[in-house]
Amino acid sequence: MKLSVTFRHLETDRAVKQYIQEKVKKLERYMMNPKEGHVVLSVEKFLHSAEMTMVGDGMTYISEGKDRDLYTAIDQMVEKMDRQIREKREKGKRKNLSQRRKKAKPVE
């Protein structure tokens, strides 16, 4: 998956990029066809913000995390993204299961 990281009002840091890449790799396990991801890191006064947009499986997922610590904001962002992807995946499984039950004919 192609991942881009943008820093706004922050110095570019390889350690932060590496941290984000490790976290996003864990998210890719739950997606069938991840295409691209974009992360925007910014700071306003003392509040760090991390926003992420992921495209894959015919969907666009968006999440955001805010905290005084940059790494905590990134963790919040990844947790929200993980929750969205898992909920969508489970919803699809439930839908497929209910459709299979409707199609099944009773045994006589």
C-alpha positions as MATLAB code, in Angstrom:
seq = 'MKLSVTFRHLETDRAVKQYIQEKVKKLERYMMNPKEGHVVLSVEKFLHSAEMTMVGDGMTYISEGKDRDLYTAIDQMVEKMDRQIREKREKGKRKNLSQRRKKAKPVE';
ca = [
       0.000    0.000    0.000;
       1.210    3.475   -0.831;
       1.444    5.615    2.320;
       2.271    9.309    2.429;
       2.937   11.354    5.554;
       2.624   15.147    5.628;
       3.977   17.331    8.420;
       2.350   20.715    9.015;
       4.090   23.145   11.358;
       6.376   20.276   12.417;
       9.872   19.173   11.504;
      10.016   16.020    9.391;
      11.064   13.104   11.592;
      12.031    9.652   10.325;
      11.216    8.025   13.662;
       7.634    9.299   13.483;
       7.275    8.089    9.886;
       8.604    4.668   10.880;
       6.192    4.535   13.833;
       3.237    5.341   11.570;
       4.279    2.744    8.993;
       4.463    0.040   11.670;
       0.997    0.938   12.951;
      -0.546    1.059    9.472;
       0.876   -2.363    8.559;
      -1.264   -3.828   11.327;
      -4.358   -2.211    9.786;
      -3.615   -3.680    6.364;
      -4.276   -7.187    7.712;
      -7.986   -6.426    8.028;
      -8.391   -5.012    4.519;
      -8.718   -7.172    1.412;
      -7.349   -4.624   -1.049;
      -5.693   -1.579    0.558;
      -4.774    0.965   -2.117;
      -3.418    4.089   -0.459;
      -3.183    5.973    2.795;
      -2.434    9.552    3.696;
      -1.504   10.845    7.155;
      -1.376   14.534    8.072;
       0.395   15.497   11.299;
       0.009   19.032   12.586;
       0.374   21.096   15.732;
      -1.534   24.145   16.940;
      -0.096   25.715   20.069;
       0.320   22.638   22.297;
      -2.236   20.331   20.685;
      -0.947   17.718   18.227;
      -3.332   16.411   15.606;
      -3.077   13.280   13.460;
      -5.512   12.722   10.586;
      -5.602    9.649    8.374;
      -7.423    8.773    5.180;
      -7.280    5.211    3.831;
      -8.749    3.971    0.569;
      -9.399    0.300    0.002;
     -12.086   -2.343   -0.387;
     -14.230    0.177   -2.262;
     -14.407    2.426    0.806;
     -12.730    5.550    2.138;
     -11.974    5.517    5.853;
     -11.166    8.710    7.786;
      -9.967    9.029   11.386;
      -8.442   11.678   13.619;
      -6.636   11.812   16.938;
      -5.742   14.829   19.071;
      -3.569   15.041   22.159;
      -0.764   17.027   23.749;
       1.643   14.215   22.810;
       2.176   13.402   19.112;
       2.551    9.648   19.618;
      -0.644    9.482   21.677;
      -2.503   11.360   18.934;
      -1.184    8.849   16.383;
      -2.291    5.932   18.580;
      -5.791    7.421   18.911;
      -5.993    7.873   15.146;
      -4.945    4.270   14.489;
      -7.389    2.894   17.092;
     -10.281    4.759   15.476;
      -9.261    3.545   12.024;
      -8.951   -0.032   13.296;
     -12.421    0.163   14.834;
     -13.943    1.461   11.575;
     -12.334   -1.234    9.441;
     -13.307   -4.035   11.831;
     -16.921   -2.814   12.106;
     -17.250   -2.685    8.326;
     -15.749   -6.151    8.009;
     -18.051   -7.626   10.676;
     -21.073   -5.934    9.114;
     -20.228   -7.583    5.796;
     -19.875  -10.978    7.461;
     -23.251  -10.627    9.211;
     -24.895   -9.547    5.963;
     -23.468  -12.517    4.056;
     -24.513  -14.924    6.797;
     -28.097  -13.643    6.859;
     -28.315  -13.874    3.058;
     -27.090  -17.470    3.148;
     -29.711  -18.342    5.757;
     -32.483  -16.861    3.624;
     -31.347  -18.831    0.575;
     -31.048  -22.115    2.457;
     -33.996  -24.431    1.937;
     -35.369  -26.454    4.833;
     -34.564  -30.158    4.773;
     -37.623  -32.408    4.528;
];
